[in-house]
Amino acid sequence: MTGDGVPVLDCGGRRVVLDRPRIMGIVNITPDSFSDGGAFLSADDALAQARRLVAEGADIVDLGGESTRPGAEAVPLDEELRRVLPVLRRLHAELDVPVSVDTAKPEVMAAAAEAGAGMINDVRALREDGALEAAAATGLPVCLMHMQGEPRTMQSNPAYDDVVAEVRSFLAARVDACLRAGIPRERLVVDPGFGFGKNLSHNYRLLGELGALRDLELPLLVGMSRKSMLGKLVDRPAHERVPASVAAAVLAAWQGAAIIRVHDVAATVDAMAVVTAARAPESLLS
């Protein structure tokens, strides 16, 4: 934390101060991601996209080599490493912001840390065999996400008695597991996992009551950008869901989300400026 108690993520020596909602820009080097699959498969295309996102105001770039959309097939370890490592090395060398690697495989976590990753973003919340130990050894911040089921089947029939309470309980348990494994609290971020094993009602209940997760006393990351929870409301394809994505980001940030993971950085940066000003209007006095 800073001297005035503001949380800080030390992302491999690149600090992200969470004094306002920070933007994580998405770069998927996958052929099958729901919104941009196949668009950035080459290292040159991925780097160009990452540069554009940083120029628009991204504070972190999130690099993914395995799609976790509903119905996605698993990617073999060697293929994920082949996709991620060359791009990661170039992003680390050429960008000033941290690069987060979106993976659940402990081998990818370890290799990514050596290649310059600044953060691990795990949709399985370090539940794979060896993931807790691998993440602890990296010394990097880790985002723990809630998911009911597996990507291939998670949307078949998700069910909860109380989605907010159950997501909170799951995340609290994973935090405890991390602490026991030697990962300190200052390296932990939590994500409720919008769209991961949740129906439309579950997603919007979580969004409406997101503040209930603040008592975990950890930075909260949210990712709703262009997702079907928005498309089902506005009846638009993924690339036309920018206004809905920004609205969801504003609602999340107003309730305390610290990191907003998005495809459309420029629009979200402008929206977060409004949220920040509304929260601290006295800072605008000349």
Buried (B, 14 or more C-beta within 10 A) or exposed (E): EEEEEEBBBBBBEBEBEBBBBBBBBBBBBBEBBBBBBEBBBEBEBBBEBBBBBBEBBBBBBBBBBBBBBBEBEBBEBEEBBEBBBBBBBBBBEEBEBBBBBBBBBBBBBBBBBEBBBBBBBBBBBBBBEEBBBBBBBBEBBBBBBBBBBBBBEBBEEBEBEEBBEBBBEBBBEBBEBBEEBEBEEEBBBBBBBBBBBBBEEBBBBBBEBBBBBEEBEBBBBBBBBBBBBBBEBEEBEBEEBBEBBBBBBBBBBBBBBBBBBBBBBBBBBEBBEEBBEEEEEEEEEE
